[in-house]
Amino acid sequence: MFKALLVEKDEGGATRASVQELDDDRLPEGEVTVAVEYSTLNYKDGLCIGPGGGLVRQYPHVPGIDFSGTVETSDDPRYAPGDKVILTGWRVGEAHWGGYATRARVKADWLVPLPEALSARDAMAVGTAGLTAMLAVMALERHGLRTGQGPVLVTGAAGGVGSVATAILASLGHEVAAVTGRPETEDYLRDLGAASIVARSELNETTKKPLESERWAGCVDAVGGAMLARVLGQMNYGASVAAVGLAGGADLPAKVIPFLLRGVNLLGIDSVMQPYDNRVAAWDRIARDLPMEKLRAMIRPARLDDLPALGAEILNGQVRGRVVVDVA
Ligand code: NDP
């Protein structure tokens, strides 16, 4: 038997999530069975715990797009019982049963080894949000971002991706400007290393001007929408924006002028189908460049029972930093 947060759908289409004991024979197919220790909470998890958002393929469903734990059994030569592993992405927790359980069965291709410098709990304080933040920073670096070029903007800064991006960039020596709609998070963002705070209201209104004064040497954007359009017109010559999220909307009401007259780059970041080698490289960079004591300070601990309420909170934009779920 194992314990899981099971989401069931009634005939009227309403979903209900509750913690239940399930038989092992209900686990899906896969080469590796993992004793899950920790999971976390992302915006997508909020959708999969609640309304589904078109992500969940079949009910009953076990959400949880991220997990860390120890291999129990493996039919794949790459993993052996006792190995510490991480899983993020690959539509686990959406199309496949995920990490809100004490046991998970998955494809070996989806796992990465836990870096030695990280604990299973640290890894879930990072989670998809932190991995995505690191992938965004790596993409900005590949396109020429170096310290000393000026302030780097992080939008949605008090959220999961934004918090980790702020901590990584600051620890690398960048001057981070953190955009938030929650002024009460200023101390939190400064503790993570933000050098300045930009009010959301300053950037979420559209302007008719396709170009404004050059302000930013780079940007990790978790918001999209009108804010991303506005930020494109404020980037330094040749600078890049890593587009990570759509917390403010999926539209991009922008002009192409910043690309043509300032050589601005818009870099797409996907964590879900990210190839294995780049994932491992990103986790290695996380182990090296993310100050773990800062990360631990942003952890909000939770249990499986807390997830229905937390899922609603993240959909309402009320979660700060990183939730770590102790599934035991
Ligand atoms: P969170 O909900 O933790 O953070 C999002 C933050 O965005 C909020 O905390 C808030 O920050 C800000 N925000 C929310 N609503 C608005 C709005 N209407 N206008 C402007 N800002 C807003 O989510 P995550 O950090 O986990 O994810 C952020 C985004 O990245 C999501 O859209 C998610 O789907 C996407 N994502 C993409 C991935 C990929 O592979 N590309 C992987 C992971 C996430 P504040 O309170 O500071 O203003």
Boltz pocket constraint, residues with backbone or C-beta under 6 A from the ligand:
constraints:
  - pocket:
      binder: B
      contacts: [[A, 41], [A, 42], [A, 43], [A, 44], [A, 128], [A, 129], [A, 132], [A, 155], [A, 156], [A, 157], [A, 158], [A, 159], [A, 160], [A, 161], [A, 162], [A, 179], [A, 180], [A, 181], [A, 182], [A, 185], [A, 200], [A, 204], [A, 222], [A, 223], [A, 227], [A, 243], [A, 244], [A, 245], [A, 246], [A, 247], [A, 248], [A, 249], [A, 269], [A, 270], [A, 271], [A, 272], [A, 314], [A, 317], [A, 319], [A, 321]]
      max_distance: 6.0
